Amino acid sequence: MTTSAERTFTIRGMDCAGCARTIESGVAQLPGVESCELSFATERLTVRGVVAPEAIVGRVRELGYEVDNPDASPSGGAVPAPAPGFFGFMWARQETRLALLGALLVLPGIVLHELLGQEAAWIDGLALLAMALTIGPIARSAWRGLTLGSELNINALMTIAAIGAVAIGAYVEAGLVMVLFALGEALEGYTATRARHAIRSLMEVVPATATRLSTDCCGTGCEEQVPVGELRAGDVIVVRPGERIAMDGVVRAGHSSVNQAPITGESRLVEKEPGAEVFAGSINGEGSLELLVTRPAADTTIARMIRLVEEAQERRAPVQRFVDRFARLYTPAVVVLALLVAVIPPLLFGQPFWNPAPDTFGWLYRGLALLVVACPCALVISTPVSLVSAMSAAARGGVLIKGGAFVEALSRVRAVALDKTGTLTAGRPSVVAVRALGCSAPGAPLGHCVACDEVLALAGAVERRSEHPLAHAINSASAERGLASRLPAAERVTALVGRGVAGLVDGREVLVGSHRHFDGTIAHDLAHCQAASADAAAGHTPVMVSVAGDYLGTITLADSPRASSREAVAELKNLGLRAVVMLTGDQRATAERIGAEVGVTEVRAELLPEQKVAAVEELQRAHGPTAMVGDGINDAPALAAASVGIAIGGAHGGSNQAMETADVTLMSDDLRRLPFAIALSRAAMGTVSANIALSIGIKLAFLALVLLGAGTMWMAVLADVGTSLLVTLNGMRLLGYRGTH
């Protein structure tokens, strides 16, 4: 039994969204096709059903378009060719070259006939020649759409209008309509190509070659320049100071600071040392690095991000689906309306059918002009170009939005729920205080004095080889204060399950243990005991240190808020959100402390996963659309229940899994990307509304002029072309969106 399959094709030669609808309708007529969707923004045609690829390719070519690389991704991990310039684009195809020639031929008609009112046979002859040069591709597309796709498309409207203009002797009008429409379609295709290139141009930040470290040639580590496409997982590459990193990988040797802004949007440099992950497209700093390649070029984080954004552009927002459905019904309705306009006034009211005088328009002319005025190009292109530009700008700013539907949903968010651990906080404990007996500066941050340094150095020596999160925090604090090399690593280290860890440091027995263990075994200072109890009540973790059975001091650890959390929460409030709520399974004391530090409006603690879902649903009922922000794994049920699920990516956030599963992914752990994304989505939907209003408003204005006999066909098509370009350029402004700060 033959099973249904999904195939993807890349379509070339489309100039407007109407072309995409024609191809969709034509392919959908093939036997065995279950569904068919073509995104004008990405040129990707997705067909599901029991149908041979050859039949799909054949039908697309019958409709007058080309097909590239079935089932291939447009990005593919390769650096794209630069977007062509305007004249290069216009000269690349025969129909656009003919349109340029037609424009030269019809120019005398514009100046002498339309502007100066002169009549001459040679002017009409040049206009008819211009029409003959340009009408061919347009009429063929109209006929193919009608016969192969059972669709009356935009090209059909223009063909009818031009032929009708010839029938009533308006030769210059006929030539102008065809030339202006052909040039307008080409201009739409050019601007769409520029917008389409914007996201793929992210690959331009990735070098085409890399320096591979090889031992094949001399056995001593030769360096060779190779194309990135030849590199495989397990290869070792060398990145010199100041170079762009060519591949995703893990640092094998070297230390440096890396600018990851092209991938994560982070403005700060990120320190890299052996074991740290790096991304292709990042810029290396002052040190040389050896990287172990972890993914092939086509599967790097930036290539995956581009591929996901391209796929996201095909997920149409509700407003875009509405406009597409409206346009399908709108075109045949316009033909009927134009017929009624041409026929009813002469039949019922005795109005002239033909033009009664050179400067007076009869109702047939007005009906033909209505066909031109009603061309829905500007309306159809107004939404997708804005959403594509917004998603591209978001990707450049370190935010991956998985479709136009989520741009629209994000713009409507009125409340945000944030997980605590790993979202508002770093998810890793750090040392927040050190107290030592005999401390000479008890009020100093972290207890910076000789006695406190001794406590931290001894604890670091015992914990040096431990993989426990608390041990990592102690070792990091010890290293930051220059204490890591003060003492040798402890010998005969013993883990005391549930109590702590002990070892010999310079022959002295050092114990790093819990407050509870010390309460039962080792006498310690009363004030320190009370402080440790207060720390625990506040959600911190105190550990005590003793040497040879004598209490020495206490180290307090806590999961601290991210540096960006407080600023991000403040920005969310400034955006007018009704609630910014923390949801966590942690104990209330800890949650309240973190909540107060970052400034959330409400804290809900000690929640099970199902209670987080209930909390999100309650927020939606109370405030409206709600976004849930979490790590994308532990918070999966709440992310799914929210209006928009937002995952935290970055080097510590499992960005690859998050990129695949969340509606929106912040590519770094900088929470300020969240208000940026919400503000961008609002700007995008504002642009969509403005474009739709502009498209419809200009249509209505010219409709009134045509019905009053004051509007000509060439003015109408010029207005349509101008409006299409205006809404396209207005939408493309979002490509440069950088937020409010």
C-alpha positions in Angstrom: 0.0 0.0 0.0 1.4 3.4 -1.0 1.7 5.8 1.9 1.3 9.5 2.0 4.6 11.5 2.0 5.7 15.1 2.5 8.0 16.7 0.0 9.6 20.1 -0.1 10.6 22.1 -3.2 12.3 25.4 -3.8 10.4 27.5 -6.4 12.1 30.2 -8.5 10.7 33.0 -10.5 7.9 34.3 -8.3 7.4 38.1 -8.3 4.4 38.5 -5.9 2.2 36.6 -3.4 -0.3 36.1 -6.3 2.3 33.9 -8.0 2.4 31.7 -4.9 -1.4 31.3 -4.8 -1.4 30.4 -8.5 1.2 27.6 -7.9 -0.7 26.4 -4.8 -3.9 26.1 -6.8 -2.3 24.4 -9.7 -0.4 21.8 -7.7 -3.5 21.2 -5.5 -5.4 20.0 -8.7 -2.9 17.1 -9.1 -4.4 13.6 -8.3 -3.2 12.4 -4.9 -2.3 15.8 -3.4 -3.8 16.1 0.1 -2.4 19.5 0.9 -0.2 22.1 -0.6 1.4 25.3 0.8 3.8 27.7 -0.8 5.5 30.5 1.2 6.3 33.4 -1.1 8.7 34.6 1.7 10.9 31.5 1.6 10.1 30.1 -1.9 9.4 26.7 -0.3 6.6 24.6 -1.6 5.4 21.8 0.8 3.2 19.1 -0.7 1.6 16.2 1.2 0.0 13.2 -0.4 0.6 10.2 -2.7 2.0 12.0 -5.7 5.3 11.6 -7.7 7.8 14.4 -7.4 8.1 14.5 -11.1 4.4 15.3 -11.4 4.8 18.2 -9.0 7.9 19.6 -10.8 6.1 19.2 -14.2 3.0 21.1 -13.0 5.1 24.0 -11.5 7.0 24.3 -14.8 3.7 24.1 -16.7 2.6 27.1 -14.7 5.7 29.0 -15.8 8.0 28.7 -12.8 11.2 26.8 -12.0 12.0 24.2 -9.3 15.3 23.7 -7.6 16.6 20.9 -5.4 13.6 18.9 -4.3 13.7 18.1 -0.5 16.7 20.4 0.0 16.9 23.2 2.6 17.5 26.6 1.2 20.1 27.4 3.8 22.1 24.2 3.8 24.7 25.7 6.0 26.4 27.4 3.0 27.2 31.1 2.7 24.7 32.6 0.3 25.5 34.6 -2.8 25.1 38.3 -2.3 21.6 39.7 -3.2 21.6 41.1 -6.7 21.5 44.8 -7.4 18.3 46.3 -8.9 19.5 46.4 -12.5 21.2 43.0 -12.2 17.9 41.6 -11.0 15.9 43.3 -13.8 18.4 42.1 -16.5 18.5 38.5 -15.3 15.2 37.5 -16.9 13.8 38.0 -20.4 10.4 39.2 -19.2 11.9 42.0 -17.1 14.2 43.0 -19.9 11.1 43.3 -22.2 9.4 45.3 -19.5 12.3 47.8 -19.4 12.2 48.0 -23.2 8.4 48.5 -23.1 8.9 51.4 -20.6 11.1 53.2 -23.2 8.5 52.7 -25.9 5.6 53.9 -23.8 7.4 57.0 -22.5 6.3 59.2 -25.4 2.7 58.3 -24.7 3.1 59.4 -21.0 4.6 62.7 -21.9 2.8 63.6 -25.2 -0.6 61.9 -24.8 -1.4 61.7 -21.1 0.3 64.9 -20.0 0.1 67.2 -23.1 -3.0 65.7 -24.7 -1.5 65.2 -28.1 -2.8 62.6 -30.5 -0.6 60.7 -33.1 -0.7 57.3 -34.8 3.0 56.7 -34.0 2.4 57.3 -30.3 -0.4 54.7 -30.3 1.8 52.3 -32.3 4.7 52.5 -29.8 2.2 52.0 -27.0 0.7 48.9 -28.7 4.3 47.5 -29.3 5.1 48.1 -25.6 1.9 46.2 -24.7 2.8 43.3 -27.1 6.2 43.0 -25.5 4.9 42.8 -22.0 1.5 41.1 -22.2 2.8 37.7 -23.2 4.1 36.4 -19.7 1.1 38.1 -17.9 -1.5 36.6 -20.2 0.1 33.1 -20.1 0.1 33.2 -16.3 -3.6 34.2 -16.4 -4.4 31.4 -18.7 -2.4 28.8 -16.8 -3.9 29.9 -13.6 -7.4 29.5 -15.0 -6.9 26.2 -16.8 -4.5 24.4 -14.4 -5.4 25.9 -11.1 -9.1 26.9 -11.7 -8.2 30.4 -10.3 -8.9 33.8 -11.6 -5.7 35.6 -10.6 -4.3 39.1 -10.6 -2.7 38.6 -14.0 -6.2 37.8 -15.4 -7.5 41.1 -14.1 -4.7 43.0 -15.8 -5.1 41.1 -19.1 -8.8 41.7 -19.3 -8.3 45.4 -18.5 -5.6 45.8 -21.2 -7.5 44.0 -23.9 -10.6 46.0 -23.0 -8.6 49.2 -23.3 -7.5 48.3 -26.8 -11.2 47.5 -27.7 -12.3 51.0 -26.8 -9.3 52.6 -28.5 -7.3 53.6 -25.4 -4.0 52.3 -26.8 -1.7 54.3 -24.7 -3.7 53.3 -21.6 -3.4 49.6 -22.6 0.4 49.9 -23.1 0.8 51.8 -19.8 -1.2 49.3 -17.8 0.9 46.3 -19.1 4.3 48.1 -18.7 3.6 49.5 -15.2 2.2 46.2 -14.0 5.1 44.2 -15.3 7.6 46.7 -13.8 5.6 46.7 -10.5 5.7 42.9 -10.4 9.5 42.9 -11.0 10.0 45.6 -8.3 7.9 43.4 -5.9 10.1 40.5 -6.8 13.3 42.5 -6.2 12.2 43.8 -2.8 11.0 40.3 -1.8 14.4 38.9 -2.8 16.1 41.5 -0.6 13.9 40.7 2.3 14.4 37.0 1.7 18.1 37.4 1.7 18.1 39.3 5.0 17.8 36.2 7.2 20.1 34.0 5.0 22.7 36.7 5.1 23.3 35.7 8.8 25.4 33.0 7.3 27.8 35.7 5.9 29.2 36.0 9.5 30.6 32.4 9.2 33.9 32.1 7.4 34.0 29.9 4.3 37.3 28.3 5.4 38.9 27.1 8.6 42.4 26.2 9.8 42.3 22.4 10.5 45.0 20.9 12.8 46.2 17.7 11.2 48.9 15.2 12.0 48.7 13.4 8.7 51.4 15.2 6.8 54.3 15.3 9.4 53.0 13.9 12.6 53.7 17.1 14.5 50.4 19.0 14.1 50.3 20.6 10.7 47.8 23.4 9.9 45.9 23.5 6.7 43.2 25.7 5.3 40.0 23.7 4.3 36.5 24.7 3.3 34.1 24.4 6.3 32.0 21.9 4.3 34.9 19.4 4.6 35.0 19.5 8.4 33.4 16.7 10.4 32.7 16.2 14.0 35.9 15.3 15.8 38.2 17.5 13.7 40.3 20.0 15.5 40.5 23.6 14.2 42.7 26.6 15.3 41.1 30.0 15.8 43.6 32.9 16.1 43.0 36.1 18.0 40.4 38.3 16.2 39.2 35.6 13.9 35.6 34.6 13.4 34.9 31.0 14.6 34.0 28.8 11.7 32.3 25.9 13.4 30.4 24.9 16.5 32.7 23.2 18.9 34.2 22.7 22.4 37.4 24.4 23.5 40.2 21.8 23.6 43.0 24.2 24.5 43.5 27.9 25.1 41.7 30.7 26.9 40.0 33.7 25.3 37.0 36.0 25.5 34.5 35.6 22.7 31.9 37.9 21.2 28.7 35.8 20.7 26.5 38.7 19.6 25.7 37.3 16.1 24.2 34.2 17.7 22.9 35.1 21.1 22.5 38.9 20.9 24.8 39.3 24.0 26.7 42.5 24.1 29.2 41.4 26.7 32.3 39.2 26.0 32.1 35.6 27.2 35.1 34.0 28.7 36.0 30.6 27.2 38.3 28.0 28.6 38.8 24.2 28.0 35.5 22.4 28.0 33.4 25.6 27.1 31.1 25.5 24.1 31.5 28.0 21.2 29.3 28.9 18.3 30.1 29.4 14.6 30.0 33.1 13.7 31.3 34.2 17.0 34.3 36.5 17.1 37.4 35.3 19.0 39.1 37.8 21.3 42.7 38.1 22.5 43.6 34.4 22.9 44.3 31.5 20.5 41.9 28.6 20.7 41.9 25.0 19.6 38.4 23.7 19.1 37.0 20.2 18.8 34.3 20.4 16.1 31.0 19.0 17.3 28.7 19.4 14.3 29.0 19.6 10.5 28.6 23.0 8.8 25.0 22.3 7.8 24.1 21.6 11.4 25.8 24.4 13.3 23.7 26.5 15.7 23.5 29.4 13.3 22.6 27.2 10.3 19.9 25.5 12.4 18.6 28.9 13.5 18.4 30.1 9.9 16.6 26.9 8.9 14.1 27.2 11.7 13.4 30.9 11.0 12.9 30.0 7.3 10.5 27.3 8.3 8.8 29.7 10.8 8.1 32.1 8.0 5.9 29.5 6.5 3.7 29.3 9.6 1.2 32.0 8.8 -0.2 34.3 11.4 -4.0 34.4 11.8 -4.1 37.8 10.3 -2.1 36.6 7.3 -4.4 33.6 6.8 -7.4 35.9 6.9 -5.9 38.2 4.2 -5.0 35.2 2.0 -8.6 33.8 2.3 -10.0 37.3 1.6 -7.8 37.7 -1.5 -9.0 34.3 -3.0 -12.6 35.5 -2.8 -11.9 39.1 -3.5 -10.5 38.7 -7.1 -13.5 36.9 -8.7 -15.8 39.3 -6.7 -14.0 42.2 -8.3 -14.6 40.8 -11.8 -18.3 40.5 -11.1 -18.4 44.1 -9.6 -16.5 45.5 -12.7 -19.1 43.8 -15.0 -21.9 45.3 -13.0 -20.3 48.8 -13.1 -19.9 48.6 -16.9 -23.4 47.3 -17.7 -25.9 48.5 -15.1 -25.6 52.4 -15.5 -26.0 52.2 -19.4 -28.8 49.6 -19.2 -30.8 51.1 -16.3 -29.9 54.8 -16.3 -29.1 55.6 -19.9 -25.4 56.4 -19.2 -22.8 56.1 -22.0 -21.2 52.7 -22.4 -18.4 53.9 -24.6 -16.2 56.9 -24.0 -18.4 59.8 -25.3 -15.4 62.2 -25.7 -11.6 62.0 -25.5 -11.5 63.3 -21.9 -14.8 61.8 -20.7 -15.0 58.2 -19.6 -17.9 55.8 -20.3 -18.9 53.0 -18.0 -17.0 50.3 -19.8 -13.8 52.2 -19.3 -14.7 52.7 -15.6 -15.4 49.0 -15.2 -12.0 48.2 -16.8 -10.3 50.8 -14.5 -12.0 49.1 -11.6 -10.2 45.9 -12.4 -6.9 47.7 -12.2 -7.8 49.6 -9.0 -8.9 46.4 -7.3 -5.7 44.5 -7.9 -4.9 43.1 -4.3 -1.1 43.0 -4.6 -0.4 45.6 -1.9 -3.0 44.0 0.5 -1.6 40.5 0.1 2.1 41.5 0.5 1.4 43.9 3.4 1.4 41.2 6.1 4.0 38.6 5.2 6.8 41.1 4.5 6.3 42.7 7.9 6.3 39.3 9.8 9.3 38.0 7.9 11.2 41.2 8.6 10.2 41.0 12.3 11.4 37.4 12.6 14.7 38.2 10.9 15.3 41.2 13.2 14.5 39.0 16.2 17.0 36.4 15.0 19.7 39.0 14.6 18.9 40.2 18.2 19.3 36.7 19.7 15.6 35.7 19.7 14.2 32.8 17.6 10.4 33.2 16.9 9.0 30.1 15.4 6.3 31.6 13.2 4.2 34.6 12.3 1.4 33.2 14.5 3.7 33.6 17.5 4.7 37.1 16.5 1.0 38.0 16.7 0.4 36.0 19.9 3.5 37.6 21.6 2.2 41.1 20.7 -1.0 40.3 22.6 0.7 39.1 25.8 -0.6 40.9 28.9 1.1 38.8 31.6 4.4 36.9 31.9 5.1 33.9 34.2 8.8 33.2 34.8 10.3 30.0 36.3 12.9 30.8 39.0 15.8 28.4 38.7 17.7 28.8 35.5 15.5 31.6 34.3 15.4 34.4 36.8 18.5 32.9 38.5 21.6 31.4 37.0 20.5 27.9 38.2 23.9 27.4 39.8 24.8 28.3 43.5 27.5 30.9 44.2 29.2 32.0 47.3 27.4 35.1 48.7 29.0 35.4 52.2 32.0 34.1 54.2 32.2 34.5 58.0 35.4 33.6 59.9 36.3 33.6 63.6 38.6 36.6 64.1 37.4 38.4 60.9 38.9 41.9 60.8 36.3 43.2 58.3 32.9 41.6 59.2 31.0 44.2 57.2 32.9 43.8 54.0 31.3 42.0 51.0 31.9 38.2 51.2 34.2 38.8 54.2 37.3 40.0 52.5 40.0 39.5 55.1 42.9 37.1 55.9 40.8 34.9 58.2 37.9 34.6 55.6 40.4 33.9 52.8 41.8 31.1 55.0 38.3 29.5 55.4 37.7 29.7 51.6 41.1 28.4 50.7 40.8 25.4 53.0 37.3 24.6 51.7 38.5 24.9 48.1 41.4 22.5 48.8 39.0 19.8 50.0 36.4 20.4 47.3 38.9 20.8 44.4 38.2 17.5 42.8 34.5 17.2 43.6 31.8 17.5 40.9 29.1 18.7 43.3 27.5 22.1 42.4 28.4 23.5 45.9 32.0 22.4 45.3 32.0 24.2 42.0 30.8 27.4 43.6 33.4 27.2 46.4 36.2 26.6 43.9 35.0 29.4 41.6 35.0 31.8 44.5 38.4 30.6 45.6 39.8 31.1 42.1 38.3 34.6 41.8 40.1 35.7 44.9 43.4 34.2 43.9 43.3 31.5 46.5 43.3 28.4 44.3 47.0 27.9 44.4 47.6 28.8 48.0 47.1 25.3 49.3 47.6 21.9 47.6 44.5 19.7 46.9 43.4 17.7 49.9 44.5 14.0 50.3 42.4 11.1 51.5 39.2 12.9 50.7 36.1 11.2 52.1 32.5 12.0 51.4 30.3 11.9 54.5 26.9 11.2 52.9 24.4 13.8 53.9 26.9 15.5 56.1 29.8 16.9 54.1 33.3 16.1 52.9 36.6 15.7 54.8 40.3 15.5 53.7 43.9 16.2 54.7 45.3 19.6 53.7 49.0 20.0 54.6 48.6 17.2 57.2 45.6 18.9 58.8 42.1 17.3 58.9 39.7 19.7 57.3 35.9 19.1 57.4 33.4 21.0 55.2 30.0 20.1 56.4 26.3 21.1 56.9 25.1 23.2 59.8 23.1 20.3 61.1 26.2 18.0 61.2 28.2 20.7 63.1 25.3 21.2 65.6 25.7 17.6 66.7 29.5 17.1 66.5 31.5 20.3 66.5 31.1 23.3 68.8 30.8 26.6 67.0 30.3 30.3 67.6 26.8 31.1 68.8 26.5 34.3 66.6 27.6 32.2 63.6 25.1 29.5 64.5 22.3 32.1 64.5 23.5 33.6 61.3 23.6 30.2 59.6 20.0 29.5 60.8 18.9 32.9 59.4 20.6 32.2 56.1 18.8 28.8 55.8 15.5 30.4 56.6 16.1 32.9 53.8 16.7 30.0 51.3 20.5 30.1 51.4 22.8 27.1 52.0 25.4 27.5 54.8 28.3 25.1 55.1 30.8 25.2 58.0 34.5 24.6 58.0 36.6 23.1 60.8 40.3 22.2 61.1 41.3 19.4 63.4 37.9 19.5 65.1 38.0 23.3 65.8 35.4 25.5 64.1 36.9 28.0 61.7 34.0 29.7 59.8 31.0 29.5 57.6 30.5 29.8 53.8 27.0 30.8 52.6 25.9 29.8 49.1 22.8 30.7 47.2 21.4 30.6 43.7 21.6 34.3 42.8 19.5 36.3 40.3 21.0 36.8 36.8 22.5 40.2 36.4 19.9 41.0 33.7 16.8 39.8 35.6 15.9 42.9 37.6 16.3 45.2 34.5 14.3 42.8 32.4 11.4 42.7 34.9 11.4 46.5 35.1 11.3 46.7 31.3 8.4 44.3 31.2 6.5 46.5 33.6 7.3 49.5 31.5 5.7 47.7 28.5 2.4 47.8 30.4 2.2 44.1 31.4 -0.5 43.6 34.0 1.5 40.9 35.9 5.1 39.6 36.0 4.8 36.5 38.2 7.4 34.0 39.4 6.4 30.3 39.4 8.7 27.9 41.2 8.8 24.6 43.0 11.4 25.9 45.4 10.6 26.7 49.1 8.8 29.9 49.8 11.6 31.7 51.7 14.0 31.3 48.8 11.3 32.3 46.3 10.3 35.4 48.2 14.0 36.5 48.5 14.6 36.1 44.8 11.3 37.7 43.9 12.0 40.8 46.1 15.5 41.1 44.5 14.2 41.1 40.9 11.0 43.0 41.5 8.3 40.6 40.2 4.7 41.5 41.1 3.8 38.2 42.6 5.6 35.0 43.9 4.0 31.5 43.8 6.2 28.9 45.4 6.3 25.2 46.2 4.4 24.4 43.0 4.3 20.9 41.4 4.4 20.8 37.6 0.6 20.5 37.4 0.2 23.4 39.8 2.3 25.5 37.5 -0.1 24.7 34.6 -3.0 25.7 36.8 -1.3 28.9 37.7 -0.7 29.8 34.0 -4.4 29.0 33.2 -5.4 31.2 36.1 -3.2 34.1 34.9 -4.8 33.8 31.4 -8.3 34.0 32.9 -7.4 37.0 35.1 -5.2 39.0 32.7 -5.5 37.6 29.2 -2.8 36.1 26.9 0.1 34.9 29.1 3.7 34.0 28.2 5.5 31.3 30.2 9.3 31.5 30.4 11.3 28.5 31.4 14.2 26.1 30.5 12.1 24.3 27.9 12.4 20.9 29.6 11.3 20.8 33.3 8.6 23.5 32.6 7.3 21.8 29.4 3.6 21.4 30.7 3.4 25.1 31.7 5.1 26.2 28.5 2.5 24.2 26.5 -0.4 25.6 28.5 0.7 29.3 28.0 -0.4 31.4 25.0 3.3 31.6 24.1 6.0 29.2 25.5 9.4 30.9 25.7 12.6 28.9 26.4 15.9 30.1 27.7 18.8 29.0 25.4 22.5 29.9 25.7 25.5 27.8 26.6 24.0 26.5 29.8 20.4 26.3 28.7 20.2 23.5 26.2 19.6 25.8 23.3 19.4 23.0 20.6 16.5 21.3 22.4 14.8 24.6 23.1 15.1 25.7 19.5 13.2 22.7 18.4 10.4 22.7 20.9 9.5 26.2 22.1 7.4 28.8 20.4 10.1 31.4 21.1 13.7 30.8 22.2 16.0 33.4 23.8 19.4 32.4 22.4 21.2 33.7 25.5 20.5 33.7 29.2 20.1 37.5 29.0 16.5 38.0 30.0 16.4 41.5 28.5 15.9 39.7 25.2 12.3 39.0 26.4 11.0 42.7 26.6 12.9 43.2 23.3 10.9 40.4 21.7 7.6 41.6 23.0 8.3 45.2 21.9 9.3 44.0 18.5 6.2 41.9 18.1 4.0 44.9 19.0 5.9 47.0 16.4 5.4 44.3 13.8 1.7 44.0 14.3 1.4 47.8 14.4 3.2 47.8 11.0 0.8 45.1 9.7 -2.2 47.2 10.7 -0.8 50.3 9.1 0.0 48.4 5.9 -3.5 46.9 5.7 -5.1 50.3 6.4 -2.9 52.0 3.8 -3.6 49.3 1.1 -7.4 49.4 1.6 -7.5 53.2 2.0 -5.7 53.9 -1.3 -7.9 51.3 -3.0 -11.1 53.0 -1.7 -9.8 56.5 -2.7 -9.0 55.4 -6.3 -12.3 53.4 -6.5 -14.1 56.6 -5.8 -12.1 58.5 -8.4 -12.8 55.8 -11.0 -16.5 55.7 -10.4 -16.7 59.5 -10.6 -14.9 59.4 -13.9 -11.8 61.2 -12.6 -9.4 58.3 -12.4 -7.5 56.6 -15.3 -6.3 53.1 -15.6 -2.6 54.0 -15.7 -3.0 56.2 -12.7 -4.7 53.3 -10.9 -2.0 50.7 -11.7 0.7 53.3 -10.8 -1.0 53.8 -7.4 -1.2 50.0 -7.0 2.5 49.6 -7.7 3.4 52.5 -5.5 1.3 51.1 -2.6 2.8 47.7 -3.0 6.3 49.2 -2.8 5.3 51.4 0.1 3.9 48.6 2.3 6.9 46.4 1.4 9.5 49.1 2.4 7.4 49.9 5.5 7.5 46.3 6.5 11.2 46.0 5.8 11.9 48.8 8.2 11.5 46.2 10.9 14.8 44.6 9.7 16.6 47.4 11.5 14.6 47.2 14.7 17.0 47.4 17.8 14.5 48.1 20.6 14.1 51.2 22.6 17.6 51.3 24.3 
